[in-house]
Amino acid sequence: MVDYHAATNNPTFTAWCNSHLRKSGTQIDNIEEDFRDGLKLMLLLEVISGERLPKPERGKMRVHKINNVNKALDFIASKGVKLVSIGAEEIVDGNAKMTLGMIWTIILRFAIQDISVEETSAKEGLLLWCQRKTAPYKNVNVQNFHISWKDGLAFNALIHRHRPELIDYDKLRKDDPVTNLNNAFEVAERYLDIPKMLDAEDIVNTARPDEKAIMTYVSSFYHAFSGAQKAETAANRICKVLAVNQENEHLMEDYEKLASDLLEWIRRTIPWLENRAPEKTMTEMQQKLEDFRDYRRVHKPPKVQEKCQLEINFNTLQTKLRLSNRPAFMPSEGRMVSDINGAWHKLEGAEKGYEEWLLNEIRRLERLDHLAEKFRQKAAIHESWTDGKEVMLTQNDYETATLSEIKALLKKHEAFESDLAAHQDRVEQIAAIAQELNELDYYDSPSVNARCQNICEQWDALGSLTQSRRESLERTEKQLESIDELYLEYAKRAAPFNNWMEGAMEDLQDMFIVHNIEEIQGLITAHEQFKSTLPEANKEREAIQAIHAEVQKIAQYNGIKLAGNNPYTTITPQSIDSKWDKVQKLVPQRDQALQEELSRQQSNDHLRRQFANQANMIGPWVQNKMEEIGRISIEMNGTLEDQLTHLRQYEQSIIEYKPNIDQLEGDHQLIQEALIFDNKYTTYTMEHLRVGWEQLLTTIARTINEIENQILTRDAKGISQEQLHEYRTSFNHFDKDHSGVLAAEEFKACLISLGYDVENNKQGDAEFARIMGIVDPNNSGAVTFQAFIDFMSRETTDTDTADQVIASFKILAGDKNYITAEELRRELPPDQAEYCIARMAPYTGPDGIPGALDYMSFSTALYGESDL
């Protein structure tokens, strides 16, 4: 429904009507008068709608005018506009408000209603269009159709956005709205054919410009620039179509290139896969297999991806062409997807055949290589075994050998004959393998055959030499049996005697480590027992030497040339005599070493006794002193000053005992230098005594310090000697193990005995947790006596607070919120004044003066209530 009474801007509506009527060569001067006969009203509707209205009546009578106006009103109603409380009679009678309301209805219907921006219409659409167009411009913020246009910048921005050459926007000033408005109106009228519908002064001087007048004028800009908007839309459509076309062409070119490259790669690869030229060696064929694996792992996967991408690109391209109403893409001849699939199928066929051929060839070469390697291994083993065998079989070592050597040579020869027979099998295997290699056309068969021939010929020669050597050995054996028995007797007796002498020499030269007199006396006793066996041993030595002499006598008598030493033993008569002489020399040396060690152990035992005598006195003394200090700290006999005096006297007596510790340290050093590691005369070690001594000194010092702290606490808190005694009595009562500290449960029982409400309930647990946080801030689970009296003194005496210190500073400052360095130096001792001056922050309050200091933050920092 239209508010006719709100449409009051006659000049704007008149200008708007004339902007359309001048197209038909006419105009109006006064809306109320010129539209009364309905003729110009009908003409205006025909111009702005582009439609023909019923033929008007040209008579001058009132009925003719009413009929013409009704025709105009009927036409307006036919366009969907509902006219309420307005009739032809009011227009004919020149009713200004009704006439202006009708004109506003026409403007809304034909100039504004059809405006649509992003599914909004009419007023909202026009406002959104203005906001979009003026968004980039500074000082322009279009939110409505009244005050947003008062400074004229929005009108200029609309023109500059579409015709930037008409306005120098940067020269406009927000504080000169009249100039801005007139500039926009004049440019619009001169270059855009938009008549001047508004007055700059009226707009500026009006608190809220007429919204409908502004909308009417702005709609003229919208329609004036709608052609440009259509051109822009058309350009965007063309650009979109061209972009789609360019993208499709790019996809076609990519497809063609990718298809061409892929087909070229397939063309080059297939001949390589179809090559079946075999290689001679396994290494060469394995290289071919490795090349094929590289092809499968490295070269082919990217091509598989390219083929897949090619099909995807082709399908995507066809879909895009179909969606954009373009004809389907036809690749160049031979580059269709089906062509590529065919080439790919052929590639995979060649690939499969190539892989099967490679595996078969590798199996064949593997078999040949296995046989060749087996031949080489067996041949090498056989040649290694036969190496030196001809020299061994042709040597005359038996001519100078002893009987045992001859027998050994015979047994060795028998073993060789067995070995020779066992190797017959290997020789046959070597020949069979060589034959198979020849049948399989092994490339190195000539060298295999030559090697096999040498092995067979050598084998026949070894058989003949073996038989000849056996006959020579059996003939020589009988000649040496006569002297063998004496050699054997010598060996049987020489071996154990030699072992006895070697054991004796080892025992006589053996290093010994003993730690006490008993151990060295045991060694001396064992040595005396050994010396008693020497005469009997010398008799055995003489008997063995007599056997050797008998052998020499028999050989000389029978003219036998002995080939060497006794075959049953390597022990010679000379070595027996040499070892016996060494034993004789080692016996007195062992006597001397044992006696020297006995003297050293006797000296060590003296050192042990000397250290033990001192340690057994000092250890209990230290323990007793520790217990006495504990009793002194618990019993609290006399005042704290009396206890302190007593403890310091006690400390002096302990310090005076220090020379005894020093003497013991000297004895301990002698023991260490003598490498004594045990002492059966005492249970105390130097380390144990040293730690006890240090604990004693620490305990007496700590106890003295505790008494001093108790004195400080008593004096600072004003605690009486009786209160302190009561605290100590309560503490000692619950310190059941006399450890000097109370466990959490012991402390809780102590608090309950002193009247604190810390029973096992929610409130009591909370109170106990608070107290434990004070006396045990580190959560150690134990409460010292010092922490206990600190807590009790805090609970029963007054303490200074940050507020009290601040109040004191305020008195010194003369009731000011700050204090000066001069005032501090005047009121406080010099060292304390300088301490405050160095640590006080500058005062930053509004009432401060140069050099003013902030005593409030300083005071709170003293109690940990600020970050200073």
C-alpha positions in Angstrom: 0.0 0.0 0.0 1.3 3.5 -1.0 1.6 6.3 1.6 0.3 9.1 -0.6 0.7 11.7 2.2 4.4 11.0 2.4 5.0 11.9 -1.3 5.6 15.7 -1.1 8.6 16.5 -3.2 7.0 18.3 -6.1 10.2 19.6 -7.9 11.8 16.1 -7.9 8.7 14.4 -9.2 8.3 17.2 -11.8 11.8 16.8 -13.0 11.4 13.0 -13.2 8.2 13.3 -15.2 9.8 15.8 -17.6 12.9 13.5 -18.1 10.5 11.0 -19.7 7.9 13.4 -21.3 10.6 15.2 -23.3 11.0 12.1 -25.3 7.6 12.8 -26.7 8.3 16.5 -27.1 6.3 17.9 -24.2 6.8 18.8 -20.6 4.9 19.9 -17.5 5.4 22.9 -15.2 3.0 22.0 -12.4 2.0 18.4 -11.6 -1.3 19.3 -9.9 -2.4 21.5 -12.9 -0.9 19.7 -15.9 -2.2 16.2 -15.0 -5.8 17.4 -14.2 -7.2 16.6 -17.7 -5.4 13.1 -17.7 -3.9 13.7 -21.2 -0.2 14.2 -20.1 -0.7 11.5 -17.4 -1.7 8.9 -20.1 1.2 10.1 -22.3 3.7 9.7 -19.3 2.4 6.1 -18.7 2.8 5.2 -22.4 6.4 6.6 -22.5 7.6 4.8 -19.3 5.8 1.5 -20.0 6.2 1.3 -23.8 2.6 0.3 -24.1 -0.4 1.9 -25.7 -3.3 3.1 -23.5 -6.9 3.5 -24.6 -7.5 6.5 -26.8 -8.0 9.6 -24.6 -11.0 11.9 -24.8 -10.2 15.4 -26.0 -13.2 17.3 -24.6 -12.8 20.0 -22.0 -15.7 18.9 -19.9 -15.1 17.5 -16.4 -16.5 14.1 -17.4 -13.9 13.8 -20.2 -11.1 14.6 -17.8 -12.4 12.1 -15.2 -12.6 9.4 -17.9 -9.0 10.1 -19.0 -7.7 9.9 -15.4 -9.7 6.7 -14.8 -8.1 5.1 -17.9 -4.7 6.0 -16.5 -5.6 4.7 -13.0 -7.0 1.5 -14.6 -3.7 1.0 -16.4 -1.7 1.5 -13.2 -4.0 -1.1 -11.4 -3.5 -3.5 -14.3 0.2 -3.5 -13.5 -0.5 -4.9 -10.0 -0.5 -1.7 -8.1 -3.3 -1.4 -5.5 -4.6 2.2 -5.3 -6.4 3.0 -2.1 -8.4 6.1 -1.3 -7.6 7.8 -4.5 -9.9 8.5 -7.4 -10.1 10.4 -10.6 -12.0 13.2 -9.1 -9.2 14.1 -6.6 -6.7 14.3 -9.6 -9.1 16.3 -11.7 -9.7 18.6 -8.8 -6.0 19.2 -8.4 -5.5 17.5 -5.0 -1.8 18.0 -4.6 -1.2 15.2 -2.1 -3.2 12.6 -4.0 -1.5 13.7 -7.3 2.0 13.4 -5.8 1.1 10.1 -4.2 0.0 8.8 -7.6 3.2 10.0 -9.2 5.3 8.2 -6.5 3.3 5.1 -7.2 4.2 5.3 -10.8 7.9 5.9 -9.9 7.9 2.9 -7.6 6.2 0.6 -10.2 8.1 1.6 -13.3 11.4 3.0 -12.1 12.2 1.1 -8.9 10.1 -2.1 -8.7 11.8 -3.9 -11.5 15.3 -3.4 -10.0 16.6 -6.8 -8.8 20.0 -7.5 -7.3 20.7 -11.0 -5.9 17.1 -12.0 -5.4 16.2 -8.7 -3.7 13.9 -6.2 -5.4 12.7 -2.6 -5.3 14.1 -0.5 -2.5 16.4 -3.3 -1.1 17.7 -4.1 -4.6 18.4 -0.5 -5.4 20.2 0.0 -2.0 22.3 -3.2 -2.5 23.2 -2.0 -6.0 24.4 1.4 -4.6 26.4 -0.4 -1.8 28.1 -2.7 -4.3 29.0 0.2 -6.7 30.3 2.6 -3.9 32.1 0.0 -1.7 35.6 0.8 -3.0 35.3 4.5 -2.3 36.6 6.1 0.9 34.2 8.2 3.0 31.2 6.5 1.3 29.0 4.2 3.3 25.5 3.9 1.8 23.1 2.5 4.4 19.8 4.3 3.4 18.3 6.8 1.0 18.5 9.9 3.2 21.5 10.9 5.3 23.9 8.6 3.5 23.7 11.0 0.5 23.9 14.3 2.3 27.7 14.9 1.6 27.3 14.2 -2.2 30.2 11.7 -2.3 27.9 8.8 -2.9 26.4 10.4 -6.1 29.9 11.2 -7.3 31.1 7.7 -6.5 28.2 6.2 -8.6 29.2 8.3 -11.6 33.0 7.7 -11.2 32.4 4.0 -10.9 30.8 3.8 -14.3 32.4 6.9 -16.0 35.7 7.7 -14.2 36.7 10.2 -16.9 33.8 12.5 -15.9 34.9 13.1 -12.2 38.2 13.6 -10.4 37.0 11.8 -7.2 40.2 12.3 -5.3 39.7 16.1 -5.3 36.3 16.0 -3.6 36.2 16.8 0.1 33.7 15.4 2.6 33.4 18.8 4.3 32.1 20.5 1.2 28.8 18.8 0.5 27.2 21.5 -1.6 30.1 21.5 -4.1 30.0 17.7 -4.2 26.2 17.6 -4.8 26.2 20.3 -7.5 29.1 18.6 -9.2 27.3 15.3 -9.4 24.0 16.9 -10.5 25.7 19.0 -13.2 27.7 16.1 -14.6 24.7 13.8 -14.5 22.6 16.4 -16.4 25.3 17.2 -18.9 26.8 13.8 -19.7 24.3 11.2 -18.5 21.0 12.9 -19.6 19.7 12.8 -16.0 17.8 16.0 -15.2 18.5 17.8 -12.0 15.8 16.6 -9.7 17.3 17.7 -6.3 18.5 21.0 -4.8 21.9 20.8 -3.1 21.1 23.4 -0.4 17.9 21.7 0.4 19.6 18.4 1.0 22.4 19.9 3.1 20.1 22.0 5.2 17.7 19.2 5.8 18.3 17.0 8.8 16.9 14.0 6.9 16.6 14.4 3.2 13.4 13.2 1.5 13.9 9.4 1.0 11.6 9.1 -2.0 13.2 12.0 -3.8 16.6 10.5 -3.3 15.3 7.1 -4.4 13.7 8.6 -7.5 16.9 10.4 -8.5 19.1 7.4 -7.7 16.9 5.1 -9.8 17.6 7.4 -12.8 21.3 6.5 -12.3 20.5 2.8 -12.1 18.6 3.0 -15.4 21.2 5.2 -17.0 23.9 2.7 -16.1 21.9 -0.4 -16.7 23.1 -0.5 -20.3 26.7 -0.5 -19.1 25.7 -3.3 -16.7 24.2 -5.3 -19.5 27.4 -4.7 -21.5 29.5 -5.9 -18.6 27.2 -9.0 -18.2 27.6 -9.7 -21.8 31.4 -9.3 -21.6 31.4 -11.7 -18.6 29.4 -14.2 -20.5 31.7 -14.0 -23.5 34.8 -14.3 -21.3 33.2 -17.3 -19.5 32.4 -19.0 -22.9 36.0 -18.2 -24.2 37.5 -19.5 -20.9 35.6 -22.7 -21.2 36.7 -23.1 -24.8 40.3 -22.3 -24.0 40.3 -24.8 -21.2 38.9 -27.4 -23.4 41.5 -26.7 -26.1 44.2 -26.9 -23.5 42.8 -30.3 -22.3 42.8 -31.5 -26.0 46.4 -30.4 -26.5 47.4 -32.1 -23.2 45.6 -35.3 -24.3 47.3 -35.3 -27.7 50.8 -34.7 -26.3 50.3 -37.3 -23.5 48.9 -39.8 -25.9 51.7 -39.2 -28.4 54.4 -39.5 -25.7 52.9 -42.7 -24.2 52.5 -44.4 -27.7 56.1 -43.4 -28.5 57.4 -44.9 -25.2 55.4 -48.1 -25.9 56.8 -48.2 -29.5 60.4 -48.0 -28.1 59.8 -50.4 -25.3 58.2 -53.4 -27.1 61.3 -54.2 -29.3 63.4 -54.3 -26.1 60.9 -56.7 -24.5 60.8 -58.9 -27.6 64.6 -59.3 -27.7 65.4 -63.0 -26.8 69.1 -63.0 -27.4 70.5 -65.2 -24.6 73.6 -64.4 -22.6 76.5 -66.7 -21.7 76.8 -66.0 -18.0 74.5 -65.8 -15.1 75.8 -62.3 -14.3 74.7 -61.0 -17.6 71.3 -62.6 -17.5 70.8 -61.3 -13.9 71.6 -57.9 -15.2 68.9 -58.3 -17.8 66.5 -59.3 -15.1 67.6 -56.4 -12.9 67.0 -54.1 -15.9 63.5 -55.6 -16.3 62.8 -55.1 -12.6 63.9 -51.5 -13.0 61.5 -51.2 -15.9 58.7 -52.7 -13.7 59.5 -50.6 -10.6 60.8 -47.4 -12.0 59.9 -46.9 -15.7 56.5 -48.5 -16.0 54.6 -47.2 -12.9 54.8 -43.5 -14.2 53.5 -44.7 -17.5 50.7 -46.6 -15.9 49.8 -43.4 -14.1 50.0 -41.4 -17.4 47.7 -43.9 -19.1 45.2 -43.6 -16.2 45.5 -39.9 -16.3 45.0 -39.9 -20.0 41.7 -41.8 -19.7 40.6 -39.5 -16.9 41.5 -36.4 -18.9 39.7 -37.8 -21.9 36.5 -38.5 -19.9 36.7 -35.2 -18.1 37.1 -33.4 -21.4 34.1 -35.2 -23.0 32.0 -34.4 -19.9 33.0 -30.7 -20.1 32.2 -30.5 -23.8 28.9 -32.2 -23.3 27.9 -29.9 -20.4 28.9 -26.8 -22.4 27.0 -27.9 -25.6 30.2 -28.5 -27.5 30.8 -31.4 -29.9 32.6 -34.4 -28.6 36.4 -34.5 -28.9 37.9 -36.8 -31.6 41.6 -37.4 -31.0 44.0 -37.6 -34.0 44.1 -40.9 -35.9 45.8 -43.6 -33.9 45.5 -41.7 -30.6 42.1 -42.8 -29.4 41.8 -44.4 -26.0 41.1 -47.7 -27.6 44.4 -47.3 -29.7 46.4 -46.7 -26.5 44.7 -49.6 -24.8 45.6 -51.8 -27.8 49.2 -50.7 -27.7 49.3 -51.2 -23.9 47.9 -54.7 -24.3 50.6 -55.5 -26.8 53.2 -54.1 -24.4 52.0 -56.2 -21.5 51.9 -59.3 -23.8 55.6 -58.7 -24.7 56.4 -58.0 -21.1 54.9 -61.3 -19.9 56.7 -63.3 -22.6 59.9 -61.5 -21.8 59.6 -62.2 -18.1 58.9 -65.9 -18.8 61.9 -66.1 -21.1 64.2 -64.4 -18.6 63.2 -66.8 -15.8 63.7 -69.8 -18.0 67.1 -68.6 -19.2 68.1 -67.8 -15.6 67.0 -71.3 -14.5 69.1 -72.8 -17.4 72.2 -70.7 -16.6 71.6 -71.3 -12.9 71.8 -75.1 -13.6 74.9 -74.7 -15.7 76.5 -72.4 -13.2 75.6 -74.8 -10.4 77.2 -77.7 -12.3 80.3 -75.7 -13.2 80.7 -74.5 -9.7 80.2 -78.0 -8.4 82.8 -79.2 -10.9 85.3 -76.5 -9.8 84.7 -77.2 -6.1 85.1 -80.9 -6.4 88.1 -80.5 -8.7 89.7 -77.9 -6.3 89.1 -80.3 -3.4 90.6 -83.2 -5.3 93.6 -81.1 -6.5 94.2 -79.8 -3.1 94.1 -83.3 -1.7 96.5 -84.6 -4.3 98.9 -81.7 -4.0 102.2 -83.0 -2.7 101.0 -86.6 -2.7 103.4 -87.8 -5.4 106.4 -86.2 -3.5 105.2 -87.9 -0.4 105.0 -91.3 -2.1 108.4 -91.1 -3.7 110.4 -89.9 -0.7 112.9 -92.2 1.1 112.2 -91.1 4.7 112.0 -94.7 5.9 115.7 -95.2 5.3 116.8 -93.3 8.4 113.6 -93.7 10.4 113.2 -95.5 13.7 111.0 -98.5 14.3 108.2 -96.4 15.7 108.5 -94.0 12.8 108.4 -97.0 10.4 105.3 -98.3 12.1 103.8 -94.8 12.1 104.7 -94.5 8.4 103.0 -97.8 7.7 99.8 -96.8 9.6 99.9 -93.5 7.9 100.3 -95.2 4.6 97.4 -97.5 5.4 95.3 -94.4 6.2 96.4 -92.8 2.9 95.3 -96.0 1.0 91.9 -95.8 2.6 91.7 -92.1 1.8 92.8 -92.9 -1.8 90.0 -95.4 -2.1 87.5 -92.9 -0.7 88.5 -90.3 -3.3 87.8 -92.7 -6.1 84.1 -91.7 -5.8 85.0 -88.0 -6.2 87.0 -88.6 -9.3 84.1 -90.4 -10.9 81.8 -87.6 -9.9 84.1 -85.0 -11.5 84.2 -87.0 -14.8 80.3 -87.3 -14.7 79.8 -83.6 -14.1 82.3 -82.7 -17.0 80.3 -85.0 -19.3 77.0 -83.3 -18.3 78.5 -79.9 -18.9 79.5 -81.0 -22.4 76.0 -82.3 -23.1 74.4 -79.0 -22.0 76.8 -77.0 -24.3 78.5 -75.1 -21.5 80.4 -72.2 -23.0 83.7 -73.0 -21.0 83.6 -76.8 -21.8 87.2 -76.9 -23.2 88.8 -75.8 -20.0 86.6 -78.2 -18.0 87.6 -81.1 -20.2 91.3 -80.3 -19.9 91.1 -80.1 -16.2 89.2 -83.4 -16.0 91.9 -85.1 -18.1 94.7 -84.0 -15.9 92.9 -85.2 -12.8 92.3 -88.7 -14.3 95.9 -89.1 -15.4 97.3 -88.0 -12.0 94.9 -90.5 -10.3 96.4 -93.5 -12.2 100.0 -92.4 -11.3 99.1 -92.1 -7.6 97.8 -95.7 -7.6 101.2 -97.1 -8.8 103.3 -95.1 -6.4 101.1 -96.2 -3.4 101.8 -99.9 -4.0 105.6 -99.3 -4.4 105.9 -97.4 -1.1 104.0 -100.1 0.9 106.5 -102.7 -0.1 109.5 -100.5 1.0 108.0 -99.7 4.4 107.2 -103.4 5.3 110.8 -104.4 4.5 112.4 -101.7 6.7 110.0 -102.4 9.7 111.6 -105.7 10.6 115.1 -104.2 10.9 114.3 -101.8 13.7 112.1 -103.8 16.1 115.1 -105.0 18.1 115.9 -101.6 19.7 112.4 -100.4 20.1 111.7 -102.0 23.4 114.5 -100.0 25.2 113.2 -96.8 23.7 109.7 -97.6 24.9 110.9 -98.3 28.5 112.8 -95.0 28.5 109.8 -93.1 27.4 107.5 -94.7 30.0 109.8 -93.6 32.9 111.0 -90.2 31.5 107.5 -88.8 30.9 106.2 -88.8 34.5 109.6 -87.8 35.9 109.7 -84.9 33.5 106.2 -83.9 34.5 107.1 -84.0 38.1 110.1 -81.7 37.5 108.1 -79.2 35.5 105.4 -79.2 38.2 108.1 -78.6 40.8 109.6 -75.7 38.9 106.2 -74.2 38.4 105.4 -74.5 42.2 108.8 -73.1 43.2 108.4 -70.1 40.9 104.7 -69.6 41.6 103.7 -66.1 42.9 101.9 -66.2 46.2 99.6 -63.7 47.9 98.8 -64.1 51.5 97.0 -61.8 53.9 97.9 -63.1 57.4 100.6 -65.1 59.3 98.6 -68.4 59.2 98.6 -68.4 55.4 102.4 -67.9 55.1 103.1 -70.5 57.7 101.0 -73.0 55.7 103.1 -72.3 52.6 106.4 -72.8 54.6 105.2 -76.2 55.9 104.3 -77.4 52.4 107.7 -76.3 51.1 109.5 -78.4 53.7 107.5 -81.4 52.8 108.5 -81.0 49.1 112.2 -80.8 50.0 112.0 -84.1 51.8 111.1 -85.9 48.5 114.2 -84.7 46.5 116.6 -87.7 47.3 114.1 -90.2 46.0 113.6 -88.2 42.9 117.3 -88.1 42.2 117.5 -91.9 42.2 114.7 -92.1 39.6 116.7 -89.6 37.4 119.8 -91.8 37.5 117.8 -94.9 36.5 116.3 -93.2 33.4 119.7 -92.0 32.3 121.0 -95.6 32.6 118.3 -96.8 30.2 119.5 -94.3 27.5 123.1 -95.3 28.0 122.1 -99.0 27.4 120.4 -98.0 24.1 123.6 -96.3 22.9 125.7 -99.3 23.9 123.5 -101.8 22.0 123.4 -99.6 18.8 127.2 -99.2 18.8 127.7 -102.9 19.3 125.4 -103.9 16.4 126.5 -101.1 14.1 123.0 -99.6 13.9 122.9 -96.0 12.7 120.2 -94.4 14.9 118.1 -92.0 12.8 117.3 -89.6 15.6 115.9 -89.3 19.1 113.6 -91.6 20.9 110.4 -92.0 18.8 108.2 -92.3 21.9 109.2 -89.1 23.6 110.8 -85.8 22.9 112.4 -85.8 26.4 116.1 -86.1 26.0 118.6 -87.0 28.8 120.1 -83.5 28.4 116.7 -81.9 29.1 116.2 -84.0 32.2 119.6 -83.0 33.6 119.0 -79.4 32.8 115.6 -79.3 34.6 117.0 -81.2 37.6 119.8 -78.5 38.0 117.1 -75.7 37.8 115.1 -77.4 40.5 118.2 -77.5 42.8 118.7 -73.7 42.3 115.0 -72.8 42.8 114.7 -74.5 46.2 116.8 -72.0 48.2 115.3 -69.1 46.4 111.9 -70.3 47.5 113.1 -70.6 51.1 114.2 -66.9 51.1 111.0 -65.6 49.5 108.8 -67.4 52.1 110.9 -66.1 55.0 110.6 -62.5 53.7 106.9 -62.8 53.4 106.6 -64.1 56.9 108.4 -61.0 58.2 106.0 -58.7 56.2 102.9 -60.4 57.6 104.2 -60.1 61.2 104.7 -56.4 60.6 101.1 -56.1 59.1 99.6 -57.8 62.1 101.3 -55.2 64.4 99.7 -52.4 62.3 96.2 -54.1 62.6 96.5 -54.3 66.4 97.7 -50.7 66.6 94.7 -49.4 64.5 92.2 -51.6 66.2 93.2 -50.4 69.7 92.5 -46.8 68.8 89.4 -47.5 66.7 87.8 -49.6 69.5 88.1 -46.6 71.8 87.0 -43.8 69.3 84.0 -45.6 67.9 82.1 -46.0 71.2 83.2 -42.4 72.2 81.6 -40.9 69.1 78.4 -43.0 69.6 78.1 -41.9 73.2 78.6 -38.2 72.3 75.9 -38.5 69.7 73.5 -39.9 72.2 74.4 -37.3 74.8 73.7 -34.4 72.3 70.3 -36.0 71.6 69.4 -36.1 75.2 70.6 -32.5 75.8 68.4 -31.2 72.9 65.3 -33.1 74.2 65.6 -32.6 78.0 65.8 -28.8 78.0 67.4 -28.4 81.4 67.6 -24.8 82.3 67.0 -21.7 80.1 67.8 -21.6 76.4 70.9 -19.5 77.2 72.0 -22.2 79.7 71.5 -24.9 77.1 73.4 -22.9 74.5 76.3 -22.4 76.9 76.3 -26.1 77.8 76.3 -27.1 74.1 79.1 -24.8 73.2 81.2 -26.2 76.0 80.3 -29.6 74.8 81.3 -28.6 71.2 84.7 -27.4 72.5 85.3 -30.7 74.3 84.5 -32.6 71.0 86.9 -30.3 69.0 89.6 -31.0 71.6 89.2 -34.7 70.9 90.3 -34.1 67.2 94.0 -35.2 67.7 92.8 -38.7 68.4 91.0 -38.8 65.1 94.2 -37.4 63.4 96.3 -40.1 65.0 93.9 -42.8 63.8 94.0 -41.3 60.3 97.8 -41.7 60.4 97.5 -45.3 61.4 95.0 -45.9 58.7 97.3 -44.4 56.1 100.1 -46.9 57.2 97.6 -49.7 56.8 96.6 -48.6 53.3 100.3 -48.2 52.3 100.8 -51.8 53.5 97.8 -52.9 51.3 96.0 -54.4 54.3 92.4 -54.9 53.5 91.0 -56.6 56.6 91.3 -56.4 60.4 90.0 -59.1 62.5 90.8 -57.1 65.7 88.0 -54.5 65.2 84.7 -54.0 63.4 85.3 -50.3 62.8 86.6 -49.0 59.5 88.2 -45.6 59.0 85.4 -44.6 56.7 82.8 -45.5 59.3 84.6 -43.6 62.0 85.2 -40.6 59.7 81.5 -40.4 58.9 80.6 -40.7 62.5 83.0 -37.9 63.5 81.5 -35.6 60.7 78.0 -36.5 61.8 79.0 -35.6 65.4 80.3 -32.2 64.4 77.3 -31.6 62.2 74.9 -32.6 64.9 76.4 -30.4 67.6 76.5 -27.5 65.2 72.9 -28.1 64.1 71.7 -28.4 67.7 73.5 -25.1 68.7 71.8 -23.5 65.7 68.4 -24.8 66.7 68.8 -23.3 70.2 70.0 -20.0 68.7 66.9 -19.9 66.4 64.7 -20.7 69.4 66.2 -17.7 71.2 65.6 -15.5 68.2 62.0 -16.8 67.9 61.4 -16.3 71.6 62.8 -12.8 71.6 61.1 -11.8 68.3 57.7 -13.2 69.3 57.8 -12.5 73.0 57.5 -16.1 74.0 58.2 -16.9 77.6 60.6 -19.5 78.8 57.6 -21.4 80.2 55.8 -21.4 76.8 58.9 -22.6 75.0 59.3 -25.3 77.6 55.7 -26.3 77.1 56.2 -26.5 73.3 59.3 -28.7 73.8 57.5 -30.9 76.2 54.5 -31.4 73.8 56.9 -32.0 70.9 59.0 -34.5 72.8 55.9 -36.3 74.1 54.8 -37.1 70.5 58.3 -37.7 69.1 58.1 -41.4 70.1 61.2 -42.5 68.2 63.2 -39.4 69.5 64.1 -38.6 65.9 63.8 -34.8 66.4 60.9 -34.5 63.9 57.2 -35.4 64.0 55.5 -37.4 61.3 52.2 -36.1 60.0 50.1 -38.3 62.3 52.3 -37.5 65.3 52.0 -33.7 64.6 48.2 -34.1 64.2 48.0 -35.7 67.6 50.2 -33.0 69.1 47.8 -30.3 67.7 44.8 -32.0 69.1 46.5 -32.1 72.5 47.0 -28.3 72.2 43.3 -27.7 71.5 43.3 -27.4 67.7 40.2 -28.7 65.9 41.9 -31.1 63.4 39.8 -34.2 64.0 39.1 -36.7 61.2 36.3 -34.9 59.5 36.0 -32.7 56.5 36.5 -29.4 58.4 39.3 -30.8 60.5 41.1 -32.3 57.5 41.0 -28.9 55.7 42.4 -27.1 58.8 45.2 -29.7 59.2 46.1 -29.4 55.5 46.4 -25.6 56.0 48.6 -26.0 59.0 50.8 -28.6 57.2 51.2 -26.2 54.3 52.7 -23.7 56.8 55.0 -26.1 58.8 56.0 -28.4 55.9 55.9 -26.2 52.7 58.2 -28.8 50.9 55.8 -31.7 51.5 58.5 -33.8 53.2 56.0 -35.4 55.5 57.9 -34.4 58.7 57.7 -31.3 61.0 60.9 -30.1 62.8 60.8 -28.5 66.2 61.8 -25.1 64.7 58.9 -25.2 62.3 56.7 -26.3 65.2 57.6 -23.3 67.4 57.5 -20.9 64.4 53.9 -22.0 63.9 53.0 -21.8 67.6 54.6 -18.4 67.9 52.8 -17.2 64.8 49.5 -18.5 66.2 49.9 -16.9 69.7 51.7 -13.5 69.0 51.2 -10.5 66.8 53.4 -10.0 63.7 54.0 -7.1 61.4 52.1 -6.9 58.2 52.5 -5.1 54.9 49.6 -2.7 55.9 51.4 -1.8 59.1 54.6 -1.1 57.3 52.8 1.1 54.7 51.1 3.0 57.5 54.5 3.6 59.1 56.0 4.9 55.8 53.0 7.2 55.4 53.7 8.8 58.8 57.3 9.4 57.7 56.1 10.8 54.4 53.8 13.3 56.1 50.6 11.5 55.0 51.6 11.6 51.3 51.2 8.6 48.9 54.9 8.8 48.1 58.2 9.5 49.9 61.4 11.2 48.9 65.0 10.2 49.3 65.6 13.2 51.6 62.8 12.1 53.9 64.1 8.6 54.1 67.7 9.8 54.9 66.3 12.1 57.5 64.1 9.6 59.3 66.0 6.3 58.9 69.5 5.1 59.7 71.9 5.6 56.7 72.3 2.0 55.7 68.5 1.3 55.9 67.7 4.6 54.1 70.0 3.7 51.3 68.6 0.2 51.2 65.1 1.6 50.7 66.2 4.2 48.1 68.0 1.5 46.0 64.9 -0.8 46.0 61.9 1.5 45.8 60.3 2.0 42.4 59.6 5.6 41.1 56.1 6.8 42.1 53.9 7.2 39.1 50.7 8.6 40.7 49.2 11.9 39.4 50.2 13.7 42.6 53.9 12.7 42.4 56.9 15.0 42.2 60.3 14.5 40.6 62.2 11.9 42.6 59.1 10.6 44.4 59.4 6.9 45.5 56.6 4.3 45.8 56.8 3.0 49.3 53.5 1.0 49.0 54.7 -1.5 46.3 58.0 -1.7 48.3 56.2 -2.6 51.5 54.0 -5.3 49.8 57.1 -6.8 48.2 58.7 -7.2 51.6 55.9 -9.7 52.5 55.9 -11.4 49.1 52.7 -9.7 48.0 54.0 -8.1 44.8 56.5 -8.9 42.0 59.1 -6.4 43.1 
